[in-house]
Amino acid sequence: MGLLSGVDNRPTHVAFPKIREAEHDAAQHLIRYVAGMSHVASILYIFPIFDPEGADGWSRRAVRMMATIGDRARHTIAADEYRGALPADVRATLAQNPPPLTGAISVARYEAIARALRGHDLVLTHGAGAIDAAMARRAFPRGAPPIVHHEDPAEATMGGSARLYRRIALGAAGGLVVSGEAAAQAAQARWKLSADRVHAIPPGIDLAAFARGPDAKATAGFRRKPTDVVIGIVADLAAGDDVALLVRAVAGVAARFRLVVIDAGGAADAATGDGGGRAAVERAALAMGIDDRLVLRDTIPASSSYLGAFDVLLLPMRRGPAPAIVVEAMAAGVPVMALGGGATEERLSAENRALLAPFAGEVAVRDALQPLATDATLRASIGAANRARAMAVHGDAAMIERSVALYAAVTGRPGSLG
């Protein structure tokens, strides 16, 4: 009793609940920590079309994330359509018969999607066609995991109803990932999102693959001559892009050149029998008298095997999301000719931006190309500036680090994914 003599019971009585509360908080923290150590996260990746070998940059980005996170999570892919194959080093499950991810507004469809989300720790939705998964979570939030949506505003329908739909759906998302600062500003303005919920994470690429240079066997039948300037076009010839306009523009360039056109949709065109775009390119070349300088090839899967053989990459004259080929050309040290303004211009080095075509027309494109076609020193300096910007901004490491940190934070387990 002597040890207790003189002790005031009132402070002891007041302090006791505080001690218990602190112990409880510490215990709960320990439980969550141990659970986090033993629990392998389950990540669901949602796409309207999953196409890791095609032109869809979101599919390629997701595959790189799966490879990086590896066995720290279980990876499941759900899509309305699957194209191509996963790389051999990526372990993921393709969901069989998922609920329709696109379609008319339907409470029953939203409920089916919401049920499919449950049981996962994180849902990553990709592209305009995956926005309904966010809406499903908004409509049926009980038991739903956090969602991070990936979409550039340029991919979405521009009408007022589409904007309102996204404002409502994205209210259920833990964050929105876009591919650049211009896209982030557009998302905040159009979809009324606060700056802290929009994350501009440019697409990353394997810079080392492009540093190795082109493979001479990649474009069969094409052998460049030392005196020729090689102008390359990579486009889906069945997608409605006016590649014939580009052919006519190149024909007017006062230089010795070879024009290499690679059909990015070649495999799909062959399957559907749609060769109209290729025929239009061939007719344009014949009409302009450059058919003997045209090389037309189907899809070549690894762009790193041929981009370095181009002196200039010429893109279809349209605005919208920047295709992945832009950053890949930059990594290969190739100048890019495109329509000024929009996401593509944002990607490029300042030196390259200064030479972009002011509008979509044969004469404007020809005049913009002319300096690049005739000045090897200019091409080399712009190519070097593009490569430096790709290394600083668009490498895989930066994209992966920022994405993993965001995903882990949204799940409430910072550092758990890498």
C-alpha positions as CSV (number, residue, x, y, z in Angstrom):
1,M,0.0,0.0,0.0
2,G,2.9,2.3,0.6
3,L,3.6,2.4,-3.1
4,L,0.1,3.8,-3.6
5,S,0.0,6.2,-0.7
6,G,-0.4,9.8,-1.7
7,V,-1.6,9.0,-5.2
8,D,-4.5,11.1,-6.3
9,N,-7.2,8.8,-7.8
10,R,-8.7,11.6,-9.9
11,P,-5.8,11.9,-12.4
12,T,-5.6,8.1,-12.5
13,H,-9.3,7.9,-13.3
14,V,-9.1,10.5,-16.0
15,A,-5.9,9.2,-17.5
16,F,-7.0,5.5,-17.7
17,P,-9.3,5.9,-20.8
18,K,-6.6,7.9,-22.6
19,I,-4.1,5.1,-22.0
20,R,-6.6,2.5,-23.2
21,E,-7.4,4.6,-26.3
22,A,-3.7,4.9,-27.2
23,E,-3.2,1.2,-26.7
24,H,-6.3,0.5,-28.8
25,D,-5.0,2.7,-31.6
26,A,-1.6,1.1,-31.5
27,A,-3.1,-2.4,-31.6
28,Q,-5.3,-1.5,-34.6
29,H,-2.3,0.0,-36.4
30,L,-0.3,-3.2,-35.7
31,I,-3.2,-5.4,-36.9
32,R,-3.5,-3.3,-40.1
33,Y,0.3,-3.5,-40.6
34,V,0.4,-7.3,-40.1
35,A,-2.6,-7.7,-42.4
36,G,-0.9,-5.6,-45.0
37,M,2.2,-7.7,-44.8
38,S,0.3,-11.0,-45.3
39,H,-2.4,-9.8,-47.8
40,V,-1.6,-9.8,-51.5
41,A,-3.6,-7.0,-53.1
42,S,-6.0,-7.9,-55.9
43,I,-6.0,-5.4,-58.8
44,L,-8.7,-5.4,-61.5
45,Y,-7.8,-3.6,-64.8
46,I,-10.8,-2.6,-66.9
47,F,-10.7,-1.8,-70.6
48,P,-13.3,-1.5,-73.4
49,I,-10.6,-3.1,-75.6
50,F,-7.5,-4.6,-74.2
51,D,-4.8,-4.4,-76.9
52,P,-1.3,-4.7,-75.4
53,E,0.3,-5.1,-78.9
54,G,-1.6,-2.4,-80.6
55,A,-1.9,1.3,-80.6
56,D,-3.7,1.6,-77.2
57,G,-1.3,3.4,-74.9
58,W,-3.4,2.6,-71.8
59,S,-3.1,-1.1,-72.5
60,R,0.6,-0.9,-72.9
61,R,1.0,1.2,-69.7
62,A,-1.1,-1.3,-67.7
63,V,1.1,-4.2,-68.9
64,R,4.2,-2.4,-67.7
65,M,2.6,-1.8,-64.4
66,M,1.7,-5.5,-64.0
67,A,5.3,-6.4,-64.8
68,T,6.6,-4.0,-62.3
69,I,4.2,-4.8,-59.4
70,G,4.6,-8.5,-60.2
71,D,3.7,-10.9,-57.4
72,R,3.0,-8.1,-54.9
73,A,-0.5,-8.2,-56.3
74,R,-2.9,-10.5,-58.2
75,H,-3.7,-9.0,-61.6
76,T,-7.1,-9.5,-63.3
77,I,-8.0,-8.0,-66.7
78,A,-11.7,-7.4,-67.7
79,A,-12.5,-6.2,-71.2
80,D,-15.3,-6.3,-73.7
81,E,-12.8,-7.4,-76.3
82,Y,-9.3,-8.9,-76.0
83,R,-6.7,-8.4,-78.7
84,G,-3.1,-9.6,-78.8
85,A,-1.3,-11.5,-76.1
86,L,0.3,-10.7,-72.8
87,P,4.1,-10.7,-72.7
88,A,5.6,-13.9,-71.4
89,D,6.9,-12.2,-68.2
90,V,3.5,-10.9,-67.2
91,R,1.2,-13.0,-65.0
92,A,-2.4,-12.0,-65.1
93,T,-5.9,-13.5,-65.4
94,L,-8.2,-12.6,-68.2
95,A,-11.8,-12.4,-66.8
96,Q,-14.1,-14.6,-68.7
97,N,-17.6,-13.3,-69.6
98,P,-17.4,-10.0,-67.5
99,P,-20.6,-7.9,-67.5
100,P,-20.9,-5.6,-70.5
101,L,-18.6,-2.6,-69.7
102,T,-20.2,-0.3,-72.3
103,G,-23.8,0.2,-73.5
104,A,-26.9,2.1,-72.7
105,I,-27.6,3.4,-69.3
106,S,-29.0,0.6,-67.2
107,V,-29.3,0.1,-63.5
108,A,-29.1,-3.7,-63.9
109,R,-25.9,-3.4,-65.9
110,Y,-24.4,-1.0,-63.3
111,E,-25.3,-3.4,-60.6
112,A,-23.7,-6.3,-62.4
113,I,-20.5,-4.3,-62.9
114,A,-20.5,-3.3,-59.2
115,R,-20.7,-6.9,-58.2
116,A,-17.7,-7.7,-60.4
117,L,-15.7,-5.0,-58.7
118,R,-16.2,-6.4,-55.2
119,G,-13.5,-8.7,-53.9
120,H,-10.7,-6.6,-55.4
121,D,-8.6,-4.1,-53.5
122,L,-8.2,-1.7,-56.3
123,V,-9.8,-1.1,-59.7
124,L,-8.0,0.7,-62.5
125,T,-10.3,1.7,-65.4
126,H,-8.7,2.8,-68.7
127,G,-10.1,4.9,-71.6
128,A,-13.4,6.6,-72.4
129,G,-15.2,3.2,-72.7
130,A,-14.4,2.2,-69.1
131,I,-16.2,5.2,-67.4
132,D,-19.3,3.1,-66.7
133,A,-17.3,1.1,-64.1
134,A,-16.9,4.4,-62.1
135,M,-20.6,5.1,-62.6
136,A,-21.4,1.6,-61.3
137,R,-19.4,2.3,-58.2
138,R,-21.2,5.6,-57.8
139,A,-24.5,3.9,-58.0
140,F,-23.7,0.9,-55.8
141,P,-20.8,2.0,-53.5
142,R,-21.4,-0.6,-50.8
143,G,-18.4,-2.9,-50.6
144,A,-16.8,-1.4,-53.7
145,P,-13.0,-1.0,-53.8
146,P,-11.4,2.3,-54.7
147,I,-11.1,3.2,-58.4
148,V,-8.5,5.2,-60.3
149,H,-9.7,6.2,-63.8
150,H,-7.3,6.8,-66.7
151,E,-8.6,9.0,-69.6
152,D,-7.6,12.1,-71.5
153,P,-10.4,14.6,-72.1
154,A,-9.7,14.4,-75.8
155,E,-10.8,10.8,-75.8
156,A,-14.3,11.6,-74.5
157,T,-17.4,12.7,-76.3
158,M,-17.6,16.5,-76.2
159,G,-21.3,17.0,-75.7
160,G,-22.8,18.5,-72.5
161,S,-24.5,15.3,-71.4
162,A,-21.1,13.4,-71.7
163,R,-19.5,16.1,-69.5
164,L,-22.2,15.8,-66.9
165,Y,-22.0,12.0,-67.0
166,R,-18.3,12.1,-66.2
167,R,-18.7,14.7,-63.5
168,I,-21.1,12.4,-61.7
169,A,-19.1,9.2,-62.4
170,L,-15.7,10.6,-61.4
171,G,-17.1,11.6,-58.1
172,A,-16.7,8.0,-57.1
173,A,-13.1,7.7,-58.3
174,G,-10.1,8.1,-56.0
175,G,-8.3,9.9,-58.7
176,L,-8.0,10.6,-62.4
177,V,-4.8,9.9,-64.4
178,V,-4.2,11.9,-67.6
179,S,-1.2,11.9,-69.9
180,G,-0.1,15.5,-69.6
181,E,-0.5,19.0,-68.0
182,A,-2.8,20.2,-70.8
183,A,-5.0,17.2,-70.4
184,A,-5.1,17.8,-66.6
185,Q,-6.2,21.4,-67.0
186,A,-8.9,20.4,-69.5
187,A,-10.1,17.7,-67.1
188,Q,-10.4,20.1,-64.2
189,A,-12.3,22.6,-66.4
190,R,-14.7,20.2,-68.2
191,W,-15.3,17.7,-65.5
192,K,-15.1,20.1,-62.5
193,L,-12.4,18.1,-60.7
194,S,-10.1,19.7,-58.1
195,A,-6.4,19.8,-58.9
196,D,-5.5,17.3,-56.2
197,R,-7.7,14.6,-57.8
198,V,-6.1,14.9,-61.3
199,H,-2.7,13.4,-61.8
200,A,-0.7,14.2,-64.9
201,I,1.5,11.1,-65.5
202,P,3.0,11.0,-69.0
203,P,3.3,7.6,-70.6
204,G,6.6,5.9,-70.0
205,I,8.6,3.9,-72.5
206,D,11.6,1.6,-72.4
207,L,14.3,4.1,-73.5
208,A,17.0,1.5,-73.7
209,A,15.1,-0.3,-76.5
210,F,15.2,2.7,-78.7
211,A,18.9,3.5,-77.9
212,R,19.9,0.3,-79.6
213,G,19.0,1.7,-83.0
214,P,16.9,0.2,-85.8
215,D,16.9,-3.4,-87.1
216,A,17.7,-3.5,-90.8
217,K,15.4,-6.5,-91.3
218,A,12.4,-4.8,-89.8
219,T,11.2,-3.2,-93.0
220,A,11.7,-6.0,-95.5
221,G,12.4,-4.8,-99.0
222,F,13.5,-1.3,-97.9
223,R,17.1,-0.3,-98.2
224,R,17.8,3.4,-97.7
225,K,20.3,5.2,-99.8
226,P,22.8,7.7,-98.3
227,T,21.4,10.5,-100.4
228,D,17.8,9.9,-99.4
229,V,15.8,11.5,-96.6
230,V,13.5,8.9,-95.1
231,I,10.1,10.3,-94.1
232,G,8.0,7.8,-92.2
233,I,4.3,7.7,-91.6
234,V,2.8,5.3,-89.0
235,A,-1.1,5.3,-89.0
236,D,-4.1,3.0,-89.1
237,L,-5.0,3.3,-92.7
238,A,-8.5,2.1,-92.1
239,A,-9.2,4.5,-89.2
240,G,-10.2,7.5,-91.4
241,D,-7.0,9.5,-91.1
242,D,-6.2,11.3,-94.3
243,V,-2.9,9.7,-95.0
244,A,-3.3,10.5,-98.7
245,L,-3.1,14.2,-97.8
246,L,0.3,13.5,-96.2
247,V,1.4,11.6,-99.3
248,R,0.5,14.6,-101.5
249,A,2.3,17.0,-99.1
250,V,5.5,14.9,-99.1
251,A,5.4,14.8,-102.9
252,G,5.9,18.5,-103.0
253,V,9.0,18.5,-100.9
254,A,12.1,19.7,-102.8
255,A,14.5,16.9,-101.7
256,R,15.5,13.3,-102.5
257,F,13.3,11.2,-100.3
258,R,11.8,7.8,-99.6
259,L,8.4,7.7,-98.1
260,V,7.8,4.7,-95.8
261,V,4.2,4.1,-94.7
262,I,3.5,1.5,-92.0
263,D,-0.1,0.5,-91.5
264,A,-0.6,0.4,-87.7
265,G,-3.9,-1.4,-88.3
266,G,-2.5,-3.8,-90.8
267,A,-3.4,-7.1,-89.0
268,A,-6.9,-5.9,-88.2
269,D,-7.4,-4.7,-91.8
270,A,-6.2,-8.1,-93.2
271,A,-8.7,-9.9,-90.9
272,T,-11.6,-7.7,-92.0
273,G,-10.6,-7.4,-95.7
274,D,-10.6,-3.6,-95.4
275,G,-7.8,-2.4,-97.8
276,G,-9.4,0.9,-98.7
277,G,-7.0,3.0,-96.8
278,R,-4.0,1.3,-98.4
279,A,-5.5,1.7,-101.9
280,A,-6.0,5.5,-101.2
281,V,-2.3,5.8,-100.3
282,E,-1.2,4.0,-103.4
283,R,-3.5,6.1,-105.7
284,A,-2.2,9.3,-104.2
285,A,1.4,8.2,-104.7
286,L,0.7,7.2,-108.3
287,A,-1.1,10.5,-109.0
288,M,1.8,12.5,-107.6
289,G,4.4,10.5,-109.5
290,I,6.2,9.2,-106.4
291,D,5.0,5.6,-106.4
292,D,8.5,4.5,-107.1
293,R,9.6,6.2,-103.8
294,L,6.8,4.7,-101.7
295,V,7.3,1.7,-99.3
296,L,4.0,0.4,-97.9
297,R,4.2,-2.1,-95.0
298,D,1.8,-3.8,-92.6
299,T,2.1,-3.5,-88.9
300,I,5.6,-4.0,-87.4
301,P,5.0,-4.8,-83.7
302,A,8.2,-3.4,-82.2
303,S,8.5,0.3,-83.2
304,S,12.0,0.3,-81.7
305,S,13.1,-1.9,-84.6
306,Y,12.3,0.7,-87.3
307,L,11.8,4.2,-85.9
308,G,15.5,5.0,-85.8
309,A,15.6,4.4,-89.6
310,F,13.4,7.5,-90.1
311,D,14.8,11.0,-90.6
312,V,11.3,12.5,-89.8
313,L,8.1,10.9,-88.4
314,L,5.0,12.4,-90.1
315,L,1.7,12.1,-88.2
316,P,-1.9,12.4,-89.4
317,M,-3.0,16.0,-89.2
318,R,-5.5,15.8,-86.4
319,R,-5.7,16.9,-82.8
320,G,-6.6,14.5,-79.9
321,P,-4.7,12.2,-77.6
322,A,-1.0,12.0,-78.5
323,P,-0.3,8.5,-79.9
324,A,2.4,6.5,-78.2
325,I,4.5,6.6,-81.3
326,V,5.3,10.3,-80.6
327,V,7.3,9.6,-77.4
328,E,8.9,6.5,-79.0
329,A,10.1,8.6,-82.0
330,M,11.5,11.1,-79.5
331,A,13.4,8.3,-77.7
332,A,14.8,7.2,-81.0
333,G,16.1,10.8,-81.6
334,V,13.7,11.5,-84.5
335,P,12.0,14.8,-85.3
336,V,8.2,14.7,-85.5
337,M,6.0,16.6,-87.9
338,A,2.4,17.0,-86.7
339,L,-0.4,19.5,-86.5
340,G,0.4,22.2,-84.0
341,G,-1.6,22.5,-80.8
342,G,-3.0,19.8,-78.6
343,A,-1.4,16.8,-76.7
344,T,1.2,16.0,-79.4
345,E,2.8,19.4,-79.2
346,E,2.9,19.2,-75.5
347,R,5.0,16.0,-75.6
348,L,7.7,17.4,-77.9
349,S,10.8,19.4,-77.2
350,A,10.6,23.2,-77.6
351,E,12.8,23.0,-80.7
352,N,10.5,20.5,-82.4
353,R,7.3,22.5,-81.5
354,A,8.5,25.5,-83.4
355,L,8.4,23.6,-86.7
356,L,4.9,22.0,-86.5
357,A,2.3,22.5,-89.2
358,P,0.0,25.4,-88.5
359,F,-3.0,23.7,-90.1
360,A,-4.0,20.6,-92.0
361,G,-3.4,21.2,-95.6
362,E,-1.0,19.9,-98.3
363,V,0.8,23.2,-98.7
364,A,1.1,23.9,-95.0
365,V,2.5,20.4,-94.3
366,R,4.9,20.6,-97.3
367,D,6.2,23.9,-96.1
368,A,6.7,22.7,-92.5
369,L,8.5,19.6,-93.8
370,Q,10.8,21.4,-96.2
371,P,13.4,22.6,-93.6
372,L,13.7,19.2,-92.0
373,A,14.0,17.5,-95.4
374,T,16.9,19.6,-96.5
375,D,18.9,20.4,-93.3
376,A,20.6,17.4,-91.7
377,T,22.0,19.5,-89.0
378,L,18.6,20.8,-88.1
379,R,17.3,17.2,-87.9
380,A,20.1,16.1,-85.7
381,S,19.7,19.0,-83.3
382,I,15.9,18.5,-83.0
383,G,16.3,14.7,-82.7
384,A,18.8,15.2,-79.8
385,A,16.4,17.7,-78.1
386,N,13.6,15.2,-78.4
387,R,15.7,12.4,-77.0
388,A,16.8,14.5,-74.1
389,R,13.2,15.4,-73.3
390,A,12.1,11.7,-73.6
391,M,14.8,10.7,-71.1
392,A,13.9,13.5,-68.7
393,V,10.1,13.2,-68.8
394,H,8.9,10.0,-70.5
395,G,11.0,7.2,-69.2
396,D,9.4,4.1,-67.7
397,A,10.9,4.7,-64.3
398,A,9.2,8.0,-63.7
399,M,5.8,6.8,-64.9
400,I,6.0,3.6,-62.9
401,E,7.2,5.3,-59.7
402,R,4.4,7.9,-59.7
403,S,1.7,5.4,-60.7
404,V,2.6,2.9,-58.1
405,A,2.7,5.6,-55.4
406,L,-0.8,6.8,-56.4
407,Y,-2.3,3.3,-56.5
408,A,-0.9,2.4,-53.1
409,A,-2.0,5.6,-51.6
410,V,-5.6,5.2,-52.9
411,T,-5.7,1.7,-51.3
412,G,-4.6,3.2,-48.0
413,R,-1.4,1.1,-48.0
414,P,1.4,3.5,-49.1
415,G,4.5,1.6,-50.2
416,S,2.7,-1.7,-50.5
417,L,3.1,-2.1,-54.3
418,G,6.7,-1.3,-54.7
